[in-house]
Amino acid sequence: MYIFQVVREKRSQVIKKKFSRVAPNYDRYADIQRYFGQMLLKELKKDGILTKKILDIGTGTGSLLKLLNSFYPTADIVGLDISWGMLEIAKEKIDRVLQADAVNLPLKNNSFDLVISNLALQWVIDLEAALFEVLRVLKREGRFYFTTFGPQTLKELKIIFPALEGYLKLNTLATIVDLLKKIGFLDIQSEAVLEKKTYPRMIDIVRWLKNIGANYTGYIPTKNLGMRRIWQLAEEMYRRQFSIEEGVFATFEVFLIKAQK
């Protein structure tokens, strides 16, 4: 158990540094995040969720915070992220930000009516621990709304670079729902959404990964390729299999999940 905690903490430190490094330019590349953040807000509106206290886990640069603040102008909203570099930008949108790891929230039990998280939990080292923390800080009958990437995300890139399959370990929807049930969440509702996004070239997908702080681009050869030729071949293979008139496409699978304490 102790060894696992040490490994988890070291990996968390790596993730923290990566996201802090990309924070200044993050919003230029976070179009997928903004799209699904707006989808989360639409779900809250559709369900008529009323709340006085909200926690946004993995708030990043705070784009969702801004939307939440406009929809819940009288609510007490806290934006939490592991990266202080991200929170420095988020502070421009909302006053209350907190640097912490999702697996160890420095918050009291039964504190929030609503916990929300947008495309952040896939980066968490121990998802079960993070979900347990969400349950702990929610008030009785509090709501949890979140999105997370599914295993079909970037399936085209994984065909070209098979090493990604082993290291881009994204949970299935069934696995996440089973964890929520195991921990004690009720009234679990879920749906899977598939979106295709167009890029000029395959290399632009890799750059997108790097610029949103993804921690698995090390398994794609990006330098010393001998290597230019390998990149050229990979680009040709990708274009041959996954091209459209506007360029090439990449698949994003996103799970939208709602649950209650």
C-alpha positions as CSV (number, residue, x, y, z in Angstrom):
1,M,0.0,0.0,0.0
2,Y,2.8,2.4,0.9
3,I,4.6,1.7,-2.4
4,F,1.4,2.4,-4.3
5,Q,1.0,5.7,-2.5
6,V,4.6,6.7,-3.3
7,V,4.1,5.8,-7.0
8,R,0.8,7.7,-7.1
9,E,2.3,10.8,-5.6
10,K,5.2,10.8,-8.0
11,R,2.9,10.4,-11.0
12,S,0.7,13.2,-9.6
13,Q,3.8,15.5,-9.4
14,V,4.6,14.7,-13.1
15,I,1.0,15.6,-14.1
16,K,1.1,18.8,-12.0
17,K,4.2,20.0,-13.8
18,K,2.9,19.1,-17.3
19,F,-0.3,21.0,-16.8
20,S,1.4,24.0,-15.2
21,R,3.8,24.2,-18.2
22,V,1.1,24.3,-20.8
23,A,-1.2,26.6,-18.8
24,P,-0.3,29.9,-20.6
25,N,-1.5,28.5,-24.0
26,Y,-4.0,25.9,-22.8
27,D,-7.1,27.8,-23.9
28,R,-5.9,28.0,-27.5
29,Y,-6.2,24.2,-27.7
30,A,-9.0,23.4,-25.3
31,D,-11.9,23.5,-27.8
32,I,-13.0,19.9,-27.0
33,Q,-13.0,20.8,-23.3
34,R,-15.1,23.9,-23.9
35,Y,-17.6,22.0,-26.1
36,F,-18.3,19.4,-23.4
37,G,-18.3,21.9,-20.7
38,Q,-21.2,23.6,-22.4
39,M,-22.9,20.2,-22.7
40,L,-22.6,19.7,-19.0
41,L,-24.1,23.1,-18.3
42,K,-27.0,22.2,-20.7
43,E,-27.6,19.1,-18.7
44,L,-27.8,21.1,-15.4
45,K,-30.3,23.5,-17.0
46,K,-32.3,20.6,-18.5
47,D,-32.5,18.9,-15.1
48,G,-33.3,22.1,-13.2
49,I,-30.5,21.6,-10.8
50,L,-30.6,24.3,-8.0
51,T,-27.5,24.7,-5.9
52,K,-25.9,27.0,-3.4
53,K,-22.4,25.5,-3.3
54,I,-20.4,24.0,-6.2
55,L,-17.1,22.3,-6.5
56,D,-15.4,22.1,-10.0
57,I,-12.7,19.3,-9.9
58,G,-10.0,19.8,-12.5
59,T,-11.1,23.3,-13.2
60,G,-8.0,24.0,-15.4
61,T,-8.0,27.6,-16.6
62,G,-11.6,28.1,-15.4
63,S,-13.7,28.2,-18.6
64,L,-16.4,26.1,-17.0
65,L,-16.2,28.2,-13.8
66,K,-17.1,31.3,-15.9
67,L,-20.2,29.5,-17.3
68,L,-21.2,28.2,-13.8
69,N,-20.9,31.7,-12.4
70,S,-23.2,33.1,-15.0
71,F,-25.8,30.4,-14.5
72,Y,-25.6,30.3,-10.7
73,P,-24.7,34.0,-9.8
74,T,-25.5,33.6,-6.1
75,A,-23.8,30.2,-5.6
76,D,-20.5,29.7,-3.7
77,I,-18.3,28.2,-6.4
78,V,-14.8,26.6,-5.8
79,G,-12.5,25.7,-8.6
80,L,-10.0,23.0,-7.7
81,D,-7.0,21.8,-9.8
82,I,-3.7,20.0,-9.2
83,S,-1.8,22.6,-11.2
84,W,-1.2,26.1,-9.7
85,G,-0.2,27.3,-13.2
86,M,-3.8,26.6,-14.3
87,L,-5.3,28.2,-11.2
88,E,-3.3,31.4,-11.8
89,I,-5.4,31.8,-15.0
90,A,-8.6,30.6,-13.4
91,K,-8.3,33.2,-10.7
92,E,-9.0,35.8,-13.4
93,K,-12.5,34.3,-13.7
94,I,-13.4,33.5,-10.1
95,D,-12.1,34.3,-6.7
96,R,-12.2,30.9,-4.9
97,V,-9.6,28.5,-6.3
98,L,-7.9,25.6,-4.5
99,Q,-4.8,23.6,-5.4
100,A,-5.2,20.0,-4.5
101,D,-5.2,16.4,-5.9
102,A,-8.6,14.9,-6.6
103,V,-7.7,11.8,-4.6
104,N,-7.2,13.8,-1.4
105,L,-9.5,16.8,-1.2
106,P,-8.7,19.2,1.7
107,L,-12.5,19.8,2.2
108,K,-15.0,18.9,4.9
109,N,-17.5,16.1,4.6
110,N,-20.9,17.0,3.3
111,S,-19.8,20.4,2.0
112,F,-21.3,20.8,-1.5
113,D,-24.7,20.5,-3.2
114,L,-23.0,19.9,-6.6
115,V,-19.7,18.5,-7.7
116,I,-18.8,18.9,-11.4
117,S,-15.8,17.8,-13.5
118,N,-15.2,18.3,-17.2
119,L,-12.7,16.0,-19.0
120,A,-10.4,15.9,-16.0
121,L,-10.9,12.6,-14.2
122,Q,-9.1,10.5,-16.9
123,W,-5.9,12.1,-15.7
124,V,-6.4,11.0,-12.1
125,I,-4.0,8.2,-11.0
126,D,-6.6,6.5,-8.7
127,L,-10.1,7.0,-10.1
128,E,-11.7,5.0,-7.3
129,A,-10.1,7.2,-4.6
130,A,-11.2,10.3,-6.5
131,L,-14.8,9.1,-6.7
132,F,-14.8,8.3,-3.1
133,E,-13.7,11.8,-2.3
134,V,-16.5,13.2,-4.4
135,L,-19.0,11.2,-2.4
136,R,-17.5,12.3,0.9
137,V,-17.7,16.0,0.2
138,L,-21.2,15.9,-1.3
139,K,-24.1,16.7,0.9
140,R,-26.9,14.2,1.3
141,E,-28.8,14.0,-2.1
142,G,-26.1,16.1,-3.6
143,R,-25.4,15.7,-7.3
144,F,-22.3,14.7,-9.3
145,Y,-22.1,15.6,-13.0
146,F,-19.0,14.8,-15.0
147,T,-17.5,14.0,-18.4
148,T,-14.4,11.9,-19.1
149,F,-12.7,10.5,-22.1
150,G,-13.5,6.9,-23.2
151,P,-11.2,4.2,-24.7
152,Q,-12.2,5.0,-28.3
153,T,-10.6,8.4,-28.0
154,L,-7.9,8.8,-30.6
155,K,-8.4,5.3,-31.8
156,E,-6.9,6.3,-35.2
157,L,-3.7,7.5,-33.6
158,K,-3.4,4.3,-31.6
159,I,-3.6,2.3,-34.9
160,I,-0.6,4.2,-36.2
161,F,1.3,4.1,-32.9
162,P,0.3,0.8,-31.2
163,A,2.3,1.6,-28.1
164,L,-0.3,4.2,-27.2
165,E,-2.9,1.4,-26.7
166,G,-1.0,0.1,-23.7
167,Y,-0.4,3.5,-22.1
168,L,-3.5,5.5,-22.9
169,K,-5.5,3.5,-20.4
170,L,-9.0,5.0,-20.5
171,N,-11.8,3.3,-18.5
172,T,-14.9,1.9,-20.2
173,L,-18.3,3.3,-19.3
174,A,-19.2,0.0,-17.6
175,T,-16.1,0.2,-15.4
176,I,-16.8,3.7,-14.3
177,V,-20.5,3.0,-13.6
178,D,-19.5,-0.1,-11.6
179,L,-17.1,2.0,-9.5
180,L,-19.8,4.6,-8.8
181,K,-22.1,1.8,-7.6
182,K,-19.4,0.2,-5.5
183,I,-18.6,3.4,-3.7
184,G,-22.3,4.1,-3.0
185,F,-23.6,6.6,-5.6
186,L,-27.3,6.3,-6.5
187,D,-29.5,7.2,-9.5
188,I,-26.6,6.8,-12.0
189,Q,-27.3,8.0,-15.5
190,S,-24.8,7.8,-18.4
191,E,-24.4,8.2,-22.1
192,A,-21.5,7.9,-24.5
193,V,-20.9,10.6,-27.1
194,L,-18.6,10.1,-30.2
195,E,-17.3,13.2,-31.9
196,K,-14.9,13.5,-34.8
197,K,-12.6,16.5,-35.0
198,T,-10.7,17.5,-38.1
199,Y,-7.0,18.5,-38.2
200,P,-4.8,19.6,-41.1
201,R,-2.3,16.8,-40.4
202,M,-1.6,14.0,-38.0
203,I,1.2,16.0,-36.4
204,D,-1.4,18.6,-35.4
205,I,-3.2,15.9,-33.3
206,V,0.1,15.1,-31.6
207,R,0.7,18.8,-30.9
208,W,-2.8,19.1,-29.5
209,L,-2.0,16.3,-27.1
210,K,1.2,18.1,-26.0
211,N,-0.5,21.4,-25.6
212,I,-3.3,20.2,-23.4
213,G,-0.8,18.6,-21.0
214,A,-1.6,15.0,-21.9
215,N,0.9,12.7,-20.1
216,Y,1.3,10.0,-22.7
217,T,2.8,11.7,-25.6
218,G,6.2,10.2,-24.6
219,Y,5.0,7.0,-26.3
220,I,4.9,8.7,-29.6
221,P,8.3,9.3,-31.2
222,T,8.7,13.0,-31.4
223,K,12.5,13.5,-31.9
224,N,15.6,11.7,-32.9
225,L,13.6,9.6,-35.2
226,G,16.4,8.9,-37.6
227,M,13.6,9.8,-37.6
228,R,12.1,12.3,-40.0
229,R,11.4,9.4,-42.3
230,I,9.4,7.5,-39.7
231,W,7.3,10.6,-39.1
232,Q,6.7,10.9,-42.9
233,L,5.6,7.3,-43.1
234,A,3.3,7.7,-40.1
235,E,1.8,10.8,-41.6
236,E,1.3,9.0,-44.9
237,M,-0.3,6.0,-43.2
238,Y,-2.7,8.2,-41.2
239,R,-3.7,10.2,-44.2
240,R,-4.3,7.1,-46.3
241,Q,-6.6,5.6,-43.7
242,F,-8.3,8.6,-42.0
243,S,-8.4,11.5,-44.4
244,I,-11.3,13.6,-45.4
245,E,-11.5,16.6,-47.8
246,E,-10.5,19.1,-45.0
247,G,-7.6,17.1,-43.8
248,V,-7.6,14.1,-41.3
249,F,-9.9,13.2,-38.5
250,A,-9.6,12.0,-34.9
251,T,-12.3,10.3,-32.8
252,F,-13.1,11.5,-29.3
253,E,-15.3,9.3,-27.1
254,V,-16.7,11.1,-24.1
255,F,-18.9,9.8,-21.3
256,L,-21.4,12.1,-19.7
257,I,-22.3,10.7,-16.3
258,K,-24.7,11.9,-13.6
259,A,-25.1,10.5,-10.1
260,Q,-26.6,11.3,-6.7
261,K,-25.3,10.7,-3.1
